């Protein structure tokens, strides 16, 4: 069997389908569709130098790599290389070929430090360490059985707080951008991110094909969004929250929990049967909230890092 690595071609439907299929098999707790794969490629910030790669075995996609620079980091040279191989096609050399091609490309566009998420399994961690990567922080994937698990009862918003949906901000989503920028800056991470470009946020978040404004819940005080739970769906029966947070001045009041509960209830009423989310392993408060809803940790990833050169 011959394995080769090449660029993914977003205009070729089979390429996007193959990439999404491998990702769903290797990482079933994250929402991917061929449309979202193609959209990400076409709308990534040019400073990211984003270059997705595929590994093929006799013409069939068996491995994938997301390769690029963290363009929104305050520290230059930060990069990512996330590799996933179809579970029944590992140990054939596809991962090593993707690592080599990805690192060579990143070095050519100025990367100095490469971060890579690795599923917390002995074989995967050993693979990363053999290629010179050392472990850093970890994060959990969580799943909730929406069809069969009882959600906490819906509660009324406290006095002075109004619950809205993301759709209510369709004419001007800038207030949600400001809230998202504030909450993401406080998220624990190896790479510090700064949301400063509204148009980029519109392309990468608001207009993303998986984003669901109607299932996104927003707590509003005096006309200002102060807490939210941002939702995505895959067009089928899978729903996910990609960010739940509260503005600093309004934390400790249960507003994020309130917003997420309303989003979950609406998602179940709309026919979604699985809910997914992710948490940094050090984010104890959010993990506790998700367990309160009934989410269970289904897998863990460990971020690894390597210096280039």
C-alpha positions as a Markdown table, in Angstrom:
| # | Residue | x | y | z |
|---|---|---|---|---|
| 1 | Unk | 0.0 | 0.0 | 0.0 |
| 2 | Unk | 1.3 | 3.5 | -0.9 |
| 3 | Unk | 0.7 | 6.5 | 1.4 |
| 4 | Unk | 1.1 | 10.0 | 0.2 |
| 5 | Unk | 0.4 | 13.5 | 1.5 |
| 6 | Unk | -1.1 | 16.4 | -0.5 |
| 7 | Unk | -3.1 | 19.6 | -0.1 |
| 8 | Unk | -6.8 | 19.4 | 0.5 |
| 9 | Unk | -8.7 | 20.9 | -2.4 |
| 10 | Unk | -11.8 | 22.6 | -1.0 |
| 11 | Unk | -13.5 | 22.9 | -4.4 |
| 12 | Unk | -13.4 | 19.1 | -4.8 |
| 13 | Unk | -16.4 | 17.7 | -3.0 |
| 14 | Unk | -14.8 | 14.3 | -2.4 |
| 15 | Unk | -11.8 | 16.0 | -0.7 |
| 16 | Unk | -14.0 | 17.8 | 1.8 |
| 17 | Unk | -16.1 | 14.7 | 2.4 |
| 18 | Unk | -13.0 | 12.6 | 3.0 |
| 19 | Unk | -11.6 | 15.1 | 5.5 |
| 20 | Unk | -14.9 | 15.4 | 7.4 |
| 21 | Unk | -15.3 | 11.6 | 7.4 |
| 22 | Unk | -11.9 | 11.0 | 9.0 |
| 23 | Unk | -12.4 | 13.7 | 11.5 |
| 24 | Unk | -15.8 | 12.3 | 12.6 |
| 25 | Unk | -14.3 | 8.8 | 13.0 |
| 26 | Unk | -11.2 | 10.0 | 14.9 |
| 27 | Unk | -12.9 | 12.8 | 16.8 |
| 28 | Unk | -16.7 | 12.1 | 17.1 |
| 29 | Unk | -17.2 | 14.7 | 19.8 |
| 30 | Unk | -16.7 | 17.7 | 17.5 |
| 31 | Unk | -19.1 | 18.8 | 14.7 |
| 32 | Unk | -17.7 | 18.6 | 11.1 |
| 33 | Unk | -19.4 | 18.6 | 7.8 |
| 34 | Unk | -18.0 | 18.8 | 4.2 |
| 35 | Unk | -19.5 | 22.3 | 4.0 |
| 36 | Unk | -17.9 | 23.5 | 7.2 |
| 37 | Unk | -14.5 | 22.1 | 6.1 |
| 38 | Unk | -14.7 | 24.0 | 2.8 |
| 39 | Unk | -15.9 | 27.1 | 4.5 |
| 40 | Unk | -13.1 | 27.2 | 7.0 |
| 41 | Unk | -10.5 | 27.0 | 4.2 |
| 42 | Unk | -12.2 | 29.7 | 2.1 |
| 43 | Unk | -12.7 | 32.1 | 5.0 |
| 44 | Unk | -9.6 | 31.7 | 7.1 |
| 45 | Unk | -7.6 | 34.9 | 7.8 |
| 46 | Unk | -4.8 | 35.3 | 5.3 |
| 47 | Unk | -2.3 | 35.8 | 8.1 |
| 48 | Unk | -3.1 | 32.3 | 9.3 |
| 49 | Unk | -1.4 | 30.8 | 6.2 |
| 50 | Unk | -3.9 | 28.0 | 6.7 |
| 51 | Unk | -3.0 | 24.8 | 4.8 |
| 52 | Unk | -5.1 | 21.6 | 5.4 |
| 53 | Unk | -3.4 | 18.4 | 4.4 |
| 54 | Unk | -4.7 | 14.9 | 3.7 |
| 55 | Unk | -2.9 | 11.6 | 3.7 |
| 56 | Unk | -4.0 | 9.1 | 1.1 |
| 57 | Unk | -3.6 | 5.4 | 0.9 |
| 58 | Unk | -4.2 | 4.2 | -2.7 |
| 59 | Unk | -6.4 | 7.3 | -3.3 |
| 60 | Unk | -8.5 | 7.0 | -0.1 |
| 61 | Unk | -8.2 | 9.7 | 2.5 |
| 62 | Unk | -7.1 | 8.1 | 5.8 |
| 63 | Unk | -5.4 | 11.1 | 7.6 |
| 64 | Unk | -5.9 | 14.8 | 8.0 |
| 65 | Unk | -3.9 | 17.8 | 9.3 |
| 66 | Unk | -4.9 | 21.3 | 10.2 |
| 67 | Unk | -1.8 | 23.5 | 9.7 |
| 68 | Unk | -1.5 | 27.2 | 10.3 |
| 69 | Unk | -0.3 | 30.2 | 12.3 |
| 70 | Unk | -2.2 | 31.6 | 15.3 |
| 71 | Unk | -2.7 | 34.9 | 13.6 |
| 72 | Unk | -4.8 | 36.4 | 16.5 |
| 73 | Unk | -2.0 | 35.7 | 19.0 |
| 74 | Unk | -0.1 | 38.6 | 20.5 |
| 75 | Unk | 3.1 | 36.5 | 20.3 |
| 76 | Unk | 4.4 | 36.0 | 16.7 |
| 77 | Unk | 5.5 | 32.6 | 15.5 |
| 78 | Unk | 2.8 | 30.6 | 17.3 |
| 79 | Unk | 1.5 | 27.8 | 15.1 |
| 80 | Unk | -0.7 | 24.7 | 15.2 |
| 81 | Unk | -0.5 | 21.2 | 13.7 |
| 82 | Unk | -3.4 | 19.0 | 14.5 |
| 83 | Unk | -3.3 | 15.5 | 13.0 |
| 84 | Unk | -6.0 | 12.9 | 13.1 |
| 85 | Unk | -5.8 | 9.5 | 11.3 |
| 86 | Unk | -8.6 | 7.1 | 10.7 |
| 87 | Unk | -8.6 | 4.8 | 13.8 |
| 88 | Unk | -8.4 | 1.6 | 11.7 |
| 89 | Unk | -5.6 | 3.0 | 9.5 |
| 90 | Unk | -3.0 | 4.0 | 12.1 |
| 91 | Unk | 0.6 | 2.6 | 12.3 |
| 92 | Unk | 1.0 | 2.8 | 8.6 |
| 93 | Unk | 3.1 | 6.0 | 8.5 |
| 94 | Unk | 0.4 | 8.5 | 7.6 |
| 95 | Unk | 0.8 | 10.5 | 10.8 |
| 96 | Unk | 4.6 | 10.8 | 10.4 |
| 97 | Unk | 4.3 | 12.0 | 6.8 |
| 98 | Unk | 1.7 | 14.6 | 7.9 |
| 99 | Unk | 4.0 | 15.8 | 10.7 |
| 100 | Unk | 7.0 | 16.2 | 8.4 |
| 101 | Unk | 5.0 | 18.0 | 5.7 |
| 102 | Unk | 3.3 | 20.2 | 8.3 |
| 103 | Unk | 6.4 | 21.2 | 10.1 |
| 104 | Unk | 8.3 | 22.0 | 6.9 |
| 105 | Unk | 5.5 | 24.3 | 5.7 |
| 106 | Unk | 5.2 | 26.0 | 9.1 |
| 107 | Unk | 8.9 | 26.7 | 9.2 |
| 108 | Unk | 8.7 | 28.3 | 5.8 |
| 109 | Unk | 6.0 | 30.8 | 7.0 |
| 110 | Unk | 7.8 | 31.8 | 10.1 |
| 111 | Unk | 6.6 | 29.5 | 12.8 |
| 112 | Unk | 8.8 | 29.1 | 15.8 |
| 113 | Unk | 6.6 | 27.1 | 18.2 |
| 114 | Unk | 4.1 | 24.4 | 17.2 |
| 115 | Unk | 1.2 | 23.3 | 19.3 |
| 116 | Unk | -0.6 | 20.0 | 18.6 |
| 117 | Unk | -3.7 | 18.4 | 20.3 |
| 118 | Unk | -3.2 | 14.7 | 20.9 |
| 119 | Unk | -5.9 | 12.3 | 22.2 |
| 120 | Unk | -4.9 | 11.1 | 25.6 |
| 121 | Unk | -4.2 | 7.5 | 24.7 |
| 122 | Unk | -0.8 | 5.8 | 25.2 |
| 123 | Unk | -0.1 | 5.3 | 21.5 |
| 124 | Unk | -1.0 | 8.8 | 20.5 |
| 125 | Unk | 1.1 | 10.4 | 23.3 |
| 126 | Unk | 4.1 | 8.1 | 22.4 |
| 127 | Unk | 3.7 | 9.2 | 18.8 |
| 128 | Unk | 3.9 | 12.9 | 19.8 |
| 129 | Unk | 6.9 | 12.4 | 22.0 |
| 130 | Unk | 8.8 | 10.4 | 19.3 |
| 131 | Unk | 8.4 | 13.5 | 17.1 |
| 132 | Unk | 9.8 | 15.8 | 19.7 |
| 133 | Unk | 6.6 | 17.2 | 21.3 |
| 134 | Unk | 6.3 | 17.6 | 25.0 |
| 135 | Unk | 2.9 | 17.5 | 26.9 |
| 136 | Unk | 1.3 | 20.7 | 28.1 |
| 137 | Unk | -2.3 | 21.4 | 29.2 |
| 138 | Unk | -5.3 | 19.1 | 28.6 |
| 139 | Unk | -9.0 | 19.5 | 27.7 |
| 140 | Unk | -12.1 | 17.3 | 27.9 |
| 141 | Unk | -14.7 | 16.4 | 25.3 |
| 142 | Unk | -18.2 | 16.1 | 26.9 |
| 143 | Unk | -21.4 | 14.6 | 25.6 |
| 144 | Unk | -25.0 | 14.9 | 26.8 |
| 145 | Unk | -27.8 | 12.5 | 25.7 |
| 146 | Unk | -30.4 | 15.1 | 24.9 |
| 147 | Unk | -33.0 | 12.6 | 23.9 |
| 148 | Unk | -33.1 | 10.6 | 27.1 |
| 149 | Unk | -31.6 | 12.8 | 29.9 |
| 150 | Unk | -33.8 | 15.1 | 31.9 |
| 151 | Unk | -32.6 | 18.6 | 31.7 |
| 152 | Unk | -32.8 | 21.0 | 34.7 |
| 153 | Unk | -36.1 | 22.8 | 34.8 |
| 154 | Unk | -36.2 | 26.1 | 32.9 |
| 155 | Unk | -36.0 | 29.1 | 35.2 |
| 156 | Unk | -37.2 | 32.7 | 34.8 |
| 157 | Unk | -34.6 | 35.3 | 34.2 |
| 158 | Unk | -33.9 | 37.4 | 37.3 |
| 159 | Unk | -35.2 | 40.9 | 37.5 |
| 160 | Unk | -33.5 | 43.2 | 35.1 |
| 161 | Unk | -32.3 | 40.4 | 32.9 |
| 162 | Unk | -33.8 | 39.5 | 29.5 |
| 163 | Unk | -33.2 | 36.3 | 27.6 |
| 164 | Unk | -32.9 | 36.6 | 23.8 |
| 165 | Unk | -31.6 | 34.5 | 21.0 |
| 166 | Unk | -28.7 | 35.2 | 18.7 |
| 167 | Unk | -31.2 | 35.8 | 15.9 |
| 168 | Unk | -32.3 | 38.9 | 17.7 |
| 169 | Unk | -28.9 | 40.5 | 16.9 |
| 170 | Unk | -29.0 | 39.6 | 13.2 |
| 171 | Unk | -29.1 | 43.3 | 12.2 |
| 172 | Unk | -26.2 | 44.2 | 14.4 |
| 173 | Unk | -24.2 | 41.4 | 16.0 |
| 174 | Unk | -21.4 | 43.7 | 17.1 |
| 175 | Unk | -22.5 | 43.5 | 20.8 |
| 176 | Unk | -22.1 | 39.7 | 20.7 |
| 177 | Unk | -18.6 | 40.2 | 19.2 |
| 178 | Unk | -17.6 | 42.4 | 22.1 |
| 179 | Unk | -18.9 | 39.8 | 24.6 |
| 180 | Unk | -17.2 | 37.0 | 22.8 |
| 181 | Unk | -13.9 | 38.9 | 22.7 |
| 182 | Unk | -14.0 | 39.6 | 26.4 |
| 183 | Unk | -14.8 | 36.0 | 27.4 |
| 184 | Unk | -12.3 | 34.4 | 25.0 |
| 185 | Unk | -9.5 | 36.5 | 26.5 |
| 186 | Unk | -10.1 | 34.9 | 29.9 |
| 187 | Unk | -10.2 | 31.3 | 28.6 |
| 188 | Unk | -7.2 | 29.2 | 29.8 |
| 189 | Unk | -4.9 | 28.4 | 26.9 |
| 190 | Unk | -1.3 | 28.0 | 25.8 |
| 191 | Unk | -1.9 | 30.6 | 23.1 |
| 192 | Unk | -3.3 | 34.0 | 24.1 |
| 193 | Unk | -6.0 | 35.1 | 21.6 |
| 194 | Unk | -7.2 | 38.6 | 21.0 |
| 195 | Unk | -10.4 | 39.3 | 19.0 |
| 196 | Unk | -9.8 | 42.7 | 17.6 |
| 197 | Unk | -11.2 | 42.5 | 14.0 |
| 198 | Unk | -14.9 | 42.5 | 13.8 |
| 199 | Unk | -15.1 | 41.6 | 10.1 |
| 200 | Unk | -12.9 | 38.5 | 10.8 |
| 201 | Unk | -15.2 | 37.5 | 13.6 |
| 202 | Unk | -18.2 | 37.8 | 11.3 |
| 203 | Unk | -16.6 | 35.5 | 8.8 |
| 204 | Unk | -15.2 | 32.9 | 11.1 |
| 205 | Unk | -18.0 | 32.8 | 13.7 |
| 206 | Unk | -21.2 | 34.6 | 12.8 |
| 207 | Unk | -21.5 | 33.5 | 9.2 |
| 208 | Unk | -20.1 | 30.0 | 9.8 |
| 209 | Unk | -22.4 | 27.3 | 8.3 |
| 210 | Unk | -22.5 | 25.4 | 11.6 |
| 211 | Unk | -23.4 | 28.5 | 13.7 |
| 212 | Unk | -27.0 | 28.5 | 14.9 |
| 213 | Unk | -28.2 | 32.0 | 15.9 |
| 214 | Unk | -31.7 | 30.7 | 16.7 |
| 215 | Unk | -30.3 | 28.2 | 19.3 |
| 216 | Unk | -27.7 | 30.7 | 20.7 |
| 217 | Unk | -29.0 | 32.1 | 24.0 |
| 218 | Unk | -28.1 | 35.6 | 25.2 |
| 219 | Unk | -28.7 | 37.2 | 28.6 |
| 220 | Unk | -29.2 | 41.0 | 28.2 |
| 221 | Unk | -29.1 | 43.8 | 30.9 |
| 222 | Unk | -30.0 | 47.3 | 29.9 |
| 223 | Unk | -29.8 | 46.3 | 26.2 |
| 224 | Unk | -26.3 | 44.9 | 26.6 |
| 225 | Unk | -25.4 | 41.2 | 26.2 |
| 226 | Unk | -23.7 | 40.1 | 29.4 |
| 227 | Unk | -23.8 | 36.3 | 29.1 |
| 228 | Unk | -24.3 | 33.8 | 26.3 |
| 229 | Unk | -24.1 | 30.3 | 25.1 |
| 230 | Unk | -23.2 | 30.1 | 21.5 |
| 231 | Unk | -24.5 | 27.1 | 19.6 |
| 232 | Unk | -23.6 | 25.1 | 16.5 |
| 233 | Unk | -25.4 | 22.3 | 14.7 |
| 234 | Unk | -24.4 | 19.8 | 12.0 |
| 235 | Unk | -27.7 | 20.0 | 10.1 |
| 236 | Unk | -28.7 | 16.6 | 11.4 |
| 237 | Unk | -29.3 | 15.7 | 15.1 |
| 238 | Unk | -26.1 | 16.9 | 16.7 |
| 239 | Unk | -25.8 | 20.1 | 18.6 |
| 240 | Unk | -22.8 | 21.7 | 20.3 |
| 241 | Unk | -21.9 | 24.7 | 22.3 |
| 242 | Unk | -18.6 | 26.3 | 21.3 |
| 243 | Unk | -18.5 | 29.1 | 23.9 |
| 244 | Unk | -20.5 | 29.8 | 27.1 |
| 245 | Unk | -19.4 | 32.8 | 29.1 |
| 246 | Unk | -20.2 | 35.9 | 31.1 |
| 247 | Unk | -18.9 | 39.5 | 31.0 |
| 248 | Unk | -16.5 | 40.0 | 33.9 |
| 249 | Unk | -18.7 | 42.5 | 35.7 |
| 250 | Unk | -21.7 | 40.1 | 35.8 |
| 251 | Unk | -20.0 | 36.8 | 36.8 |
| 252 | Unk | -21.2 | 34.9 | 39.8 |
| 253 | Unk | -24.9 | 35.4 | 39.1 |
| 254 | Unk | -25.6 | 32.2 | 37.2 |
| 255 | Unk | -26.3 | 33.9 | 34.0 |
| 256 | Unk | -24.2 | 31.7 | 31.8 |
| 257 | Unk | -25.9 | 28.6 | 33.3 |
| 258 | Unk | -29.3 | 30.2 | 32.7 |
| 259 | Unk | -28.5 | 31.0 | 29.0 |
| 260 | Unk | -27.1 | 27.5 | 28.4 |
| 261 | Unk | -30.1 | 25.8 | 29.9 |
| 262 | Unk | -32.5 | 27.7 | 27.7 |
| 263 | Unk | -30.4 | 26.8 | 24.6 |
| 264 | Unk | -30.4 | 23.1 | 25.5 |
| 265 | Unk | -34.1 | 23.1 | 26.0 |
| 266 | Unk | -34.7 | 24.7 | 22.6 |
| 267 | Unk | -32.2 | 22.3 | 21.0 |
| 268 | Unk | -34.1 | 19.3 | 22.3 |
| 269 | Unk | -37.5 | 20.7 | 21.3 |
| 270 | Unk | -36.0 | 21.2 | 17.8 |
| 271 | Unk | -35.2 | 17.5 | 17.6 |
| 272 | Unk | -31.5 | 17.4 | 18.4 |
| 273 | Unk | -30.6 | 14.2 | 20.3 |
| 274 | Unk | -26.9 | 14.7 | 21.2 |
| 275 | Unk | -25.2 | 17.7 | 22.7 |
| 276 | Unk | -21.4 | 18.2 | 22.8 |
| 277 | Unk | -19.1 | 20.7 | 24.4 |
| 278 | Unk | -15.4 | 21.0 | 25.4 |
| 279 | Unk | -13.7 | 22.3 | 28.5 |
| 280 | Unk | -10.1 | 23.0 | 29.5 |
| 281 | Unk | -9.2 | 20.5 | 32.2 |
| 282 | Unk | -8.4 | 23.4 | 34.5 |
| 283 | Unk | -11.7 | 25.1 | 34.1 |
| 284 | Unk | -13.3 | 23.6 | 37.2 |
| 285 | Unk | -16.4 | 26.0 | 37.3 |
| 286 | Unk | -17.5 | 25.3 | 33.8 |
| 287 | Unk | -16.9 | 21.5 | 34.1 |
| 288 | Unk | -19.1 | 21.6 | 37.2 |
| 289 | Unk | -21.8 | 23.4 | 35.4 |
| 290 | Unk | -21.7 | 20.9 | 32.5 |
| 291 | Unk | -21.9 | 18.0 | 34.9 |
| 292 | Unk | -24.9 | 19.6 | 36.5 |
| 293 | Unk | -26.6 | 19.6 | 33.1 |
| 294 | Unk | -25.7 | 15.9 | 32.8 |
| 295 | Unk | -22.8 | 16.0 | 30.4 |
| 296 | Unk | -20.2 | 13.2 | 30.8 |
| 297 | Unk | -16.5 | 13.4 | 29.9 |
| 298 | Unk | -16.1 | 11.1 | 26.9 |
| 299 | Unk | -12.5 | 11.7 | 25.9 |
| 300 | Unk | -9.5 | 13.9 | 26.8 |
| 301 | Unk | -6.9 | 15.6 | 24.6 |
| 302 | Unk | -3.4 | 16.7 | 25.7 |
| 303 | Unk | -1.8 | 19.7 | 24.0 |
| 304 | Unk | 1.8 | 19.1 | 23.1 |
| 305 | Unk | 4.4 | 21.7 | 22.1 |
| 306 | Unk | 7.6 | 21.7 | 20.1 |
| 307 | Unk | 10.1 | 24.4 | 19.2 |
| 308 | Unk | 11.1 | 24.5 | 15.6 |
| 309 | Unk | 14.7 | 25.1 | 14.5 |
